[in-house]
């Protein structure tokens, strides 16, 4: 099956000039990237021209949630504070506009909460009923954002994270519950192999049961490196994706710690391509 591949620019953020990153990624076989969601820090026109110079497309925008941004305190969708809600909705809308301007069509939603409600503490656990009580606070805001995003042909994707990030949405069941409640055509699920490896009973079943709601897959191994550098069973994941006839992007999201990454990036891409041919 022919897959579409992308890679997150957030993996290379602050590592080197973005022009150098794009040059390296192009050399290693990538034609599409996922731009990081910092719309106030990005000159969209300048970036668009730079991407064009490398004949690179944009698949979507990666939300910079939680400690990925210094602005994380104003990016909590689960809140009872109206000023906080206005701030996070404005952030999402700016990311939607950035995505549309650059020609992408996906933006991921990660669910965090204000401290008065719940501490998104390391390894904190919530019962399903508790999760759903908090989730009830964000259904209407998500519907509003989905309607806004539909004007720009952007899909909003609920991404489950592992328990070490947040206890609110940690597996495909949590994400599917939210997507079903919001009930907007352009709201779907993003599954991330790193997070699934921690939380799902079966990654295969998570993919199968997400089915047509699955609109994006983030790819990295259990050590956050490119696939093939640790022990996740990607052959099993590819089988599940083929079974549901998934035809959207597989977007690599590795942790990159130094500028000597080209070989690993190329090897990981080839590893997944070889599995997809079988």
Secondary structure, 3 states (H helix, E strand, C coil): CCCEEEEEHHHHCCCCCHHHHHHHHHHCCCCEEEEEECCCCCCHHHHHHHHHHCCCEEEEEEECCHHHCCCHHHCCCECCCHHHHHHHHHHHHHHHHHHHHHCCCEEEECCCECCCCCCCCCCCCCCHHHHHHHHCCCHHHHHHHHHHHHCCCCEEEEECCCCCCCCCCCCHHHHHHHHHHHCCCCEEEEEEHHHHHHHCCCHHHHHHHHHHHEEEEEECCCCCCCCCCCCCCHHHHHHHHHHCCCCCEEEECCCCCCCCCHHHHHHHHHHHHHHHHC
